[in-house]
Amino acid sequence: MGEVIRLEEIDRERRRSRARVAKRAHLERAVAVLRENLAAAAVALRDAPDTSAQTELLDRIERLAAMIRYGTRMLGETPGSDVDGPSTAPAGCPTLT
């Protein structure tokens, strides 16, 4: 009887583990999409013709950055230079100056 209960506990833990892995994968994908949107907003800001468009894009960039920080914290990653620190944009990626 003890073995049956133990097998049920193992199976339950296995299901929980799979759910955690799936949730983490979804969260990682969401953060990646947010980063892609942030890069697109930065390009749009560079090419924005007037100050009203720039203001809207800056607001969008601030919201995206906040969501990225939140997502990385949920993933257990420490927010480092990727989001909060100085820009370390890869080659070919626009920077805001």
C-alpha positions in Angstrom: 0.0 0.0 0.0 2.9 2.4 0.8 4.4 1.8 -2.6 1.1 2.8 -4.4 1.0 6.1 -2.4 4.6 6.8 -3.2 4.1 6.2 -6.9 1.1 8.6 -6.8 3.3 11.2 -5.1 6.0 10.7 -7.7 3.5 11.0 -10.5 2.0 14.1 -9.0 5.4 15.7 -8.6 6.3 14.8 -12.2 3.2 16.6 -13.5 4.0 19.7 -11.4 7.5 19.7 -12.8 6.2 19.6 -16.3 3.8 22.4 -15.6 6.6 24.6 -14.2 8.8 23.9 -17.2 6.0 24.8 -19.6 5.2 28.0 -17.6 8.9 29.0 -17.7 9.1 28.4 -21.4 6.0 30.6 -22.0 7.5 33.3 -19.9 10.8 33.1 -21.6 9.1 33.5 -25.0 7.0 36.4 -23.7 10.2 38.2 -22.5 11.8 37.5 -25.9 8.8 39.0 -27.7 8.9 42.1 -25.4 12.6 42.5 -26.3 11.8 42.3 -30.0 9.1 44.9 -29.6 11.5 47.1 -27.6 14.0 47.0 -30.4 11.3 47.8 -33.0 10.2 50.8 -30.9 13.8 52.0 -30.6 14.1 51.9 -34.4 10.7 53.7 -34.8 11.9 56.4 -32.3 15.0 57.0 -34.3 12.9 57.5 -37.4 10.0 59.4 -35.8 9.2 62.6 -37.6 7.8 64.7 -34.8 7.8 65.2 -31.1 4.3 63.8 -30.5 5.3 60.5 -32.2 8.5 60.5 -30.2 6.6 61.0 -26.9 4.3 58.1 -27.6 7.2 55.9 -28.5 9.1 56.9 -25.4 6.1 55.9 -23.3 5.9 52.6 -25.1 9.6 52.0 -24.5 9.3 52.7 -20.8 6.4 50.3 -20.5 8.2 47.6 -22.5 11.3 48.0 -20.3 9.3 47.7 -17.1 7.6 44.5 -18.4 11.0 43.1 -19.4 12.4 43.8 -15.9 9.3 42.2 -14.3 9.6 39.1 -16.6 13.2 38.6 -15.9 12.6 38.8 -12.1 9.8 36.2 -12.5 12.3 34.0 -14.3 14.7 34.4 -11.4 17.3 36.2 -13.4 18.9 39.2 -11.9 18.3 42.3 -13.9 21.8 43.2 -15.1 23.2 45.3 -17.8 20.7 43.9 -20.4 17.9 46.1 -19.1 18.9 48.5 -16.4 22.5 49.2 -17.0 24.4 51.0 -19.8 23.6 50.1 -23.3 25.4 47.0 -24.7 23.5 46.8 -27.9 24.8 44.2 -30.4 26.3 45.4 -33.7 23.7 46.8 -36.1 21.2 47.4 -33.3 20.2 51.1 -32.9 21.1 52.9 -29.7 19.3 55.9 -28.2 21.6 58.9 -27.7 
